Amino acid sequence: MANTSARMLRLLSLLQTHRYWSGADLAGRLEVSARTLRRDVDRLRELGYPVDAVRGVAGGYQLRAGGQLPPLLLEDEEAVAIAVGLRSAAAGAIDGLDVSSLQALTKVVSLMPPRLRRRIDALQSQTLPAPGFGPSVDAGALILLAQGCRDDETVRFGYTANDGQESNRHVEPHRLVSIGQRWYLVGWCRERHDWRSFRLDRIAEPELTGMRFRQRELPASDALEFVRAGIRSIPSRHEIRVRFRGPTETVSAVAGRWGTVEADGEDAVLTMRSPDLCWPLGILASVGLEFTVEEPAELAEAVAQVAGRFARSM
């Protein structure tokens, strides 16, 4: 193997299986001498890969877990598997991992050759995700907007407002925020000359413009607080108050992202606002504690209807 760079990548690929390789086996696979193999292993160590070595006739090499994550070398199948898994996590399948998964997914996809991206898109188009409480979001649009945030590149898209009015927007993207089973884009809207948050399920045909910009100062402590303030300012049809018979920690772990949870004696009281009653019903079922709906009456009626429907199915 005359190409040193190619040989190093091959060696790294073999070691990243984390199995123990004998020196003779590695040298044979790489078609090099034992001396050249030792020199290549030393180069990997200089790059931050912790390679353990055992000397002697039965000696060999093994890559151990280090204090930091060095650059990874992935086979095609591994890269596709990681991208698919990150897409699921970014969609909210794993609570708390959506934002970090999106950041990782953006990095992985940006380095992929077109042939692997086509495989991922094909797999996505033939896969039916489990339904969640929130609206579905196109993973491709999510990645594109994340790239705009990362690279300070403006984006254009069509947008449907809460009242159904449609418009075209040119936006300087700042951050993507996941809250309440929904994704929001926070950015400076060049048409409105002000900061805005956009629900991703209402964004149509986003595209990167190639135009760079300098980030402006956000009028909030962070993007999450900006979105929360915007949600609080929107008139809501339902003011919800539910009393759970259990600790606040249990309720907050499930519902804390959508409302306020406070202790009242041995109970936990959840207050929240919602334009409809569909996803609050899902939240109540997910907490796993006995509860009483204190308001509104419409939610109590909806709970009774669902309970009756389940009871009749037994």
GUKOL-266699 format. One record per residue (C-alpha): residue number from 1; x, y, z; residue in one letter. Coordinates in Angstrom, 3 decimals, padded with zeros to 6 digits. Example, Ala and Ser with C-alpha at 12.3 -4.5 7.8 and 13.67 -1.06 7.14 Angstrom:
2
(r 1; (012.300; -004.500; 007.800); "A")
(r 2; (013.670; -001.060; 007.140); "S")
This chain:
314
(r 1; (000.000; 000.000; 000.000); "M")
(r 2; (002.108; 002.868; -001.302); "A")
(r 3; (-000.208; 005.779; -000.381); "N")
(r 4; (000.563; 006.680; 003.238); "T")
(r 5; (-002.637; 008.699; 003.779); "S")
(r 6; (-004.827; 005.915; 002.425); "A")
(r 7; (-002.971; 003.386; 004.577); "R")
(r 8; (-003.487; 005.512; 007.701); "M")
(r 9; (-007.208; 005.758; 007.024); "L")
(r 10; (-007.411; 002.002; 006.527); "R")
(r 11; (-005.533; 001.410; 009.781); "L")
(r 12; (-007.852; 003.773; 011.641); "L")
(r 13; (-010.892; 002.060; 010.159); "S")
(r 14; (-009.676; -001.307; 011.417); "L")
(r 15; (-008.807; -000.026; 014.896); "L")
(r 16; (-012.155; 001.705; 015.327); "Q")
(r 17; (-013.848; -001.682; 015.503); "T")
(r 18; (-012.294; -001.700; 019.034); "H")
(r 19; (-011.284; -005.349; 018.722); "R")
(r 20; (-007.767; -006.482; 019.562); "Y")
(r 21; (-005.584; -006.849; 016.475); "W")
(r 22; (-002.346; -008.774; 016.443); "S")
(r 23; (000.551; -006.926; 014.888); "G")
(r 24; (000.990; -009.605; 012.259); "A")
(r 25; (-002.688; -009.470; 011.282); "D")
(r 26; (-002.685; -005.677; 010.932); "L")
(r 27; (000.577; -005.629; 009.004); "A")
(r 28; (-000.748; -008.324; 006.683); "G")
(r 29; (-003.998; -006.475; 005.981); "R")
(r 30; (-002.112; -003.243; 005.285); "L")
(r 31; (000.624; -005.019; 003.341); "E")
(r 32; (003.405; -003.302; 005.300); "V")
(r 33; (006.255; -004.345; 007.571); "S")
(r 34; (005.993; -004.441; 011.362); "A")
(r 35; (008.270; -001.400; 011.537); "R")
(r 36; (006.024; 000.632; 009.206); "T")
(r 37; (002.992; -000.425; 011.233); "L")
(r 38; (004.593; 000.850; 014.456); "R")
(r 39; (005.382; 004.141; 012.755); "R")
(r 40; (001.761; 004.512; 011.563); "D")
(r 41; (000.449; 003.756; 015.048); "V")
(r 42; (002.722; 006.466; 016.450); "D")
(r 43; (001.268; 008.948; 013.949); "R")
(r 44; (-002.260; 008.089; 015.081); "L")
(r 45; (-001.240; 008.693; 018.688); "R")
(r 46; (000.107; 012.115; 017.711); "E")
(r 47; (-003.331; 012.892; 016.236); "L")
(r 48; (-005.017; 012.072; 019.549); "G")
(r 49; (-006.060; 008.455; 019.047); "Y")
(r 50; (-005.211; 006.424; 022.197); "P")
(r 51; (-003.816; 003.186; 020.759); "V")
(r 52; (-002.687; 000.595; 023.303); "D")
(r 53; (000.130; -001.765; 022.336); "A")
(r 54; (001.214; -005.148; 023.698); "V")
(r 55; (004.794; -006.159; 022.941); "R")
(r 56; (006.119; -009.642; 022.295); "G")
(r 57; (005.408; -012.503; 019.938); "V")
(r 58; (001.652; -012.317; 020.615); "A")
(r 59; (001.704; -008.513; 020.686); "G")
(r 60; (-000.844; -006.320; 019.022); "G")
(r 61; (-002.862; -003.121; 019.096); "Y")
(r 62; (-006.238; -001.907; 020.292); "Q")
(r 63; (-007.950; 001.497; 020.249); "L")
(r 64; (-009.304; 002.405; 023.682); "R")
(r 65; (-011.777; 005.072; 024.697); "A")
(r 66; (-010.001; 008.355; 025.368); "G")
(r 67; (-010.768; 011.526; 027.286); "G")
(r 68; (-011.888; 013.276; 024.107); "Q")
(r 69; (-013.683; 012.152; 020.970); "L")
(r 70; (-011.180; 012.162; 018.087); "P")
(r 71; (-012.315; 012.398; 014.459); "P")
(r 72; (-014.226; 009.287; 013.422); "L")
(r 73; (-013.822; 007.331; 010.224); "L")
(r 74; (-017.137; 005.794; 009.186); "L")
(r 75; (-017.997; 003.189; 006.624); "E")
(r 76; (-020.923; 003.984; 004.299); "D")
(r 77; (-023.393; 001.789; 006.185); "E")
(r 78; (-022.340; 003.287; 009.527); "E")
(r 79; (-022.743; 006.857; 008.261); "A")
(r 80; (-026.241; 006.126; 006.952); "V")
(r 81; (-027.227; 004.426; 010.217); "A")
(r 82; (-025.984; 007.380; 012.274); "I")
(r 83; (-027.803; 009.906; 010.086); "A")
(r 84; (-031.084; 007.977; 010.304); "V")
(r 85; (-030.765; 007.668; 014.084); "G")
(r 86; (-029.979; 011.360; 014.467); "L")
(r 87; (-032.993; 012.262; 012.348); "R")
(r 88; (-035.241; 010.299; 014.701); "S")
(r 89; (-033.731; 011.988; 017.752); "A")
(r 90; (-033.908; 015.429; 016.139); "A")
(r 91; (-037.613; 014.849; 015.486); "A")
(r 92; (-038.128; 014.554; 019.231); "G")
(r 93; (-038.192; 010.774; 019.566); "A")
(r 94; (-035.681; 011.055; 022.408); "I")
(r 95; (-036.583; 013.857; 024.789); "D")
(r 96; (-033.762; 016.288; 025.446); "G")
(r 97; (-031.608; 015.161; 022.511); "L")
(r 98; (-033.407; 016.976; 019.695); "D")
(r 99; (-031.248; 020.118; 019.491); "V")
(r 100; (-027.887; 018.384; 019.977); "S")
(r 101; (-028.956; 015.661; 017.523); "S")
(r 102; (-029.795; 018.299; 014.926); "L")
(r 103; (-026.379; 019.906; 015.359); "Q")
(r 104; (-024.645; 016.550; 014.930); "A")
(r 105; (-026.869; 015.633; 011.984); "L")
(r 106; (-025.990; 018.893; 010.234); "T")
(r 107; (-022.284; 018.106; 010.542); "K")
(r 108; (-022.654; 014.506; 009.354); "V")
(r 109; (-024.842; 015.326; 006.342); "V")
(r 110; (-022.643; 018.233; 005.225); "S")
(r 111; (-019.710; 015.804; 004.867); "L")
(r 112; (-021.637; 013.053; 003.091); "M")
(r 113; (-021.224; 012.391; -000.638); "P")
(r 114; (-024.431; 012.760; -002.713); "P")
(r 115; (-024.821; 008.977; -003.113); "R")
(r 116; (-025.204; 008.529; 000.656); "L")
(r 117; (-027.618; 011.454; 000.941); "R")
(r 118; (-029.793; 009.814; -001.714); "R")
(r 119; (-029.827; 006.585; 000.303); "R")
(r 120; (-030.950; 008.429; 003.420); "I")
(r 121; (-033.680; 010.286; 001.520); "D")
(r 122; (-034.888; 007.021; -000.018); "A")
(r 123; (-035.018; 005.348; 003.378); "L")
(r 124; (-036.850; 008.323; 004.878); "Q")
(r 125; (-039.470; 008.322; 002.108); "S")
(r 126; (-040.220; 004.635; 002.692); "Q")
(r 127; (-040.423; 004.842; 006.487); "T")
(r 128; (-043.544; 005.669; 008.483); "L")
(r 129; (-042.644; 007.358; 011.786); "P")
(r 130; (-044.706; 006.765; 014.903); "A")
(r 131; (-047.199; 009.599; 015.431); "P")
(r 132; (-046.356; 012.171; 018.063); "G")
(r 133; (-048.190; 014.998; 019.753); "F")
(r 134; (-046.739; 017.729; 017.578); "G")
(r 135; (-046.884; 018.467; 013.828); "P")
(r 136; (-044.416; 016.737; 011.548); "S")
(r 137; (-041.385; 018.648; 010.260); "V")
(r 138; (-039.441; 017.870; 007.095); "D")
(r 139; (-035.979; 016.685; 008.127); "A")
(r 140; (-034.397; 018.140; 004.993); "G")
(r 141; (-035.792; 021.592; 005.788); "A")
(r 142; (-034.590; 021.244; 009.362); "L")
(r 143; (-031.037; 020.479; 008.211); "I")
(r 144; (-031.046; 023.303; 005.645); "L")
(r 145; (-032.138; 025.892; 008.219); "L")
(r 146; (-029.576; 024.590; 010.696); "A")
(r 147; (-026.884; 025.086; 008.065); "Q")
(r 148; (-028.058; 028.670; 007.578); "G")
(r 149; (-027.774; 029.302; 011.323); "C")
(r 150; (-024.329; 027.731; 011.470); "R")
(r 151; (-022.897; 029.504; 008.420); "D")
(r 152; (-024.596; 032.931; 008.891); "D")
(r 153; (-026.326; 032.552; 005.517); "E")
(r 154; (-029.742; 034.081; 004.820); "T")
(r 155; (-032.694; 031.880; 003.863); "V")
(r 156; (-035.856; 032.437; 001.852); "R")
(r 157; (-039.105; 030.555; 002.376); "F")
(r 158; (-042.861; 030.793; 002.193); "G")
(r 159; (-044.657; 031.144; 005.515); "Y")
(r 160; (-048.228; 030.629; 006.692); "T")
(r 161; (-049.089; 032.716; 009.749); "A")
(r 162; (-051.365; 031.672; 012.599); "N")
(r 163; (-054.328; 033.398; 010.911); "D")
(r 164; (-053.700; 031.567; 007.634); "G")
(r 165; (-052.134; 034.514; 005.811); "Q")
(r 166; (-049.334; 033.489; 003.446); "E")
(r 167; (-046.189; 035.509; 002.734); "S")
(r 168; (-042.642; 035.182; 001.415); "N")
(r 169; (-039.819; 035.828; 003.870); "R")
(r 170; (-036.117; 036.632; 003.645); "H")
(r 171; (-034.569; 035.860; 007.037); "V")
(r 172; (-031.223; 036.053; 008.786); "E")
(r 173; (-031.414; 032.777; 010.782); "P")
(r 174; (-030.148; 032.880; 014.365); "H")
(r 175; (-031.065; 029.626; 016.146); "R")
(r 176; (-033.419; 026.648; 015.943); "L")
(r 177; (-035.430; 025.929; 019.081); "V")
(r 178; (-037.395; 022.801; 020.001); "S")
(r 179; (-040.197; 023.326; 022.496); "I")
(r 180; (-043.587; 021.771; 023.013); "G")
(r 181; (-043.051; 019.082; 020.329); "Q")
(r 182; (-042.562; 021.908; 017.836); "R")
(r 183; (-039.528; 023.397; 016.091); "W")
(r 184; (-039.089; 027.168; 015.749); "Y")
(r 185; (-036.642; 029.238; 013.721); "L")
(r 186; (-035.540; 032.452; 015.427); "V")
(r 187; (-034.216; 035.084; 013.056); "G")
(r 188; (-034.244; 038.666; 011.823); "W")
(r 189; (-036.919; 039.107; 009.138); "C")
(r 190; (-035.748; 041.513; 006.444); "R")
(r 191; (-039.332; 042.140; 005.277); "E")
(r 192; (-040.595; 043.062; 008.773); "R")
(r 193; (-037.310; 044.666; 009.905); "H")
(r 194; (-037.612; 042.905; 013.260); "D")
(r 195; (-036.917; 039.677; 015.121); "W")
(r 196; (-039.412; 036.877; 014.560); "R")
(r 197; (-039.907; 033.213; 015.445); "S")
(r 198; (-041.278; 030.907; 012.739); "F")
(r 199; (-042.872; 027.506; 013.282); "R")
(r 200; (-041.100; 025.065; 010.998); "L")
(r 201; (-044.269; 023.146; 010.154); "D")
(r 202; (-045.561; 026.383; 008.578); "R")
(r 203; (-042.411; 027.018; 006.516); "I")
(r 204; (-042.589; 026.029; 002.841); "A")
(r 205; (-039.730; 025.436; 000.381); "E")
(r 206; (-036.837; 026.946; 002.333); "P")
(r 207; (-033.645; 027.637; 000.412); "E")
(r 208; (-030.216; 029.029; 001.186); "L")
(r 209; (-029.422; 032.233; -000.685); "T")
(r 210; (-025.625; 032.201; -000.553); "G")
(r 211; (-025.743; 035.677; 001.056); "M")
(r 212; (-023.748; 036.050; 004.275); "R")
(r 213; (-024.663; 038.362; 007.144); "F")
(r 214; (-023.370; 039.490; 010.517); "R")
(r 215; (-025.391; 038.257; 013.492); "Q")
(r 216; (-027.452; 040.931; 015.276); "R")
(r 217; (-027.985; 041.142; 019.023); "E")
(r 218; (-031.032; 039.127; 020.050); "L")
(r 219; (-033.444; 041.077; 022.313); "P")
(r 220; (-033.626; 038.228; 024.841); "A")
(r 221; (-031.289; 036.209; 027.060); "S")
(r 222; (-031.323; 033.390; 024.490); "D")
(r 223; (-033.376; 032.023; 021.604); "A")
(r 224; (-035.396; 029.696; 023.849); "L")
(r 225; (-036.569; 032.587; 026.023); "E")
(r 226; (-037.405; 034.604; 022.905); "F")
(r 227; (-039.687; 031.820; 021.638); "V")
(r 228; (-041.292; 031.326; 025.040); "R")
(r 229; (-042.040; 035.043; 025.314); "A")
(r 230; (-043.643; 034.960; 021.885); "G")
(r 231; (-045.799; 031.977; 022.800); "I")
(r 232; (-046.956; 033.673; 025.998); "R")
(r 233; (-048.036; 036.741; 024.038); "S")
(r 234; (-050.265; 034.759; 021.648); "I")
(r 235; (-053.956; 034.734; 022.634); "P")
(r 236; (-054.875; 031.179; 023.541); "S")
(r 237; (-058.272; 029.539; 023.498); "R")
(r 238; (-057.684; 027.418; 026.603); "H")
(r 239; (-056.235; 028.215; 030.025); "E")
(r 240; (-055.515; 024.781; 031.509); "I")
(r 241; (-055.107; 023.838; 035.164); "R")
(r 242; (-054.670; 020.190; 036.187); "V")
(r 243; (-053.981; 018.759; 039.659); "R")
(r 244; (-051.826; 015.612; 039.787); "F")
(r 245; (-051.592; 013.351; 042.816); "R")
(r 246; (-047.851; 012.964; 042.964); "G")
(r 247; (-044.516; 014.792; 043.157); "P")
(r 248; (-043.754; 017.838; 041.037); "T")
(r 249; (-040.592; 016.157; 039.733); "E")
(r 250; (-042.618; 013.451; 038.015); "T")
(r 251; (-044.950; 015.964; 036.363); "V")
(r 252; (-042.176; 018.365; 035.393); "S")
(r 253; (-040.194; 015.585; 033.708); "A")
(r 254; (-043.033; 015.182; 031.177); "V")
(r 255; (-044.979; 018.451; 031.139); "A")
(r 256; (-042.447; 021.016; 032.338); "G")
(r 257; (-041.587; 022.048; 028.795); "R")
(r 258; (-045.160; 023.102; 028.039); "W")
(r 259; (-046.301; 024.769; 031.244); "G")
(r 260; (-045.604; 025.635; 034.869); "T")
(r 261; (-045.606; 022.946; 037.554); "V")
(r 262; (-045.969; 023.987; 041.193); "E")
(r 263; (-046.346; 022.045; 044.422); "A")
(r 264; (-049.606; 022.355; 046.375); "D")
(r 265; (-049.316; 020.195; 049.481); "G")
(r 266; (-048.703; 016.648; 048.260); "E")
(r 267; (-050.083; 017.468; 044.813); "D")
(r 268; (-048.489; 018.965; 041.719); "A")
(r 269; (-050.482; 021.589; 039.815); "V")
(r 270; (-049.847; 022.081; 036.092); "L")
(r 271; (-050.922; 025.329; 034.422); "T")
(r 272; (-050.527; 025.873; 030.702); "M")
(r 273; (-052.083; 027.515; 027.668); "R")
(r 274; (-053.075; 025.798; 024.458); "S")
(r 275; (-054.917; 026.689; 021.250); "P")
(r 276; (-056.519; 023.210; 021.235); "D")
(r 277; (-057.055; 020.202; 023.509); "L")
(r 278; (-055.428; 017.449; 021.440); "C")
(r 279; (-051.845; 017.552; 022.642); "W")
(r 280; (-052.774; 018.426; 026.285); "P")
(r 281; (-054.670; 015.118; 026.321); "L")
(r 282; (-051.512; 013.324; 025.250); "G")
(r 283; (-049.496; 015.064; 027.951); "I")
(r 284; (-051.957; 014.068; 030.673); "L")
(r 285; (-051.811; 010.447; 029.538); "A")
(r 286; (-048.002; 010.497; 029.486); "S")
(r 287; (-047.469; 011.722; 033.053); "V")
(r 288; (-048.686; 008.437; 034.526); "G")
(r 289; (-050.342; 009.862; 037.681); "L")
(r 290; (-053.923; 010.240; 038.866); "E")
(r 291; (-055.191; 013.730; 038.061); "F")
(r 292; (-058.164; 016.064; 038.191); "T")
(r 293; (-058.877; 018.666; 035.518); "V")
(r 294; (-059.764; 021.877; 037.336); "E")
(r 295; (-060.191; 023.937; 034.184); "E")
(r 296; (-061.380; 024.259; 031.512); "P")
(r 297; (-064.567; 022.216; 031.492); "A")
(r 298; (-063.984; 021.337; 027.840); "E")
(r 299; (-060.804; 019.480; 028.762); "L")
(r 300; (-062.591; 017.539; 031.515); "A")
(r 301; (-065.262; 016.550; 028.988); "E")
(r 302; (-062.620; 015.485; 026.471); "A")
(r 303; (-060.899; 013.318; 029.111); "V")
(r 304; (-064.236; 011.676; 029.962); "A")
(r 305; (-064.953; 010.963; 026.300); "Q")
(r 306; (-061.536; 009.386; 025.755); "V")
(r 307; (-061.840; 007.353; 028.968); "A")
(r 308; (-065.234; 006.081; 027.904); "G")
(r 309; (-063.932; 005.149; 024.479); "R")
(r 310; (-061.100; 003.146; 026.023); "F")
(r 311; (-063.427; 001.479; 028.526); "A")
(r 312; (-065.830; 000.366; 025.777); "R")
(r 313; (-062.990; -001.185; 023.819); "S")
(r 314; (-062.167; -003.678; 026.616); "M")
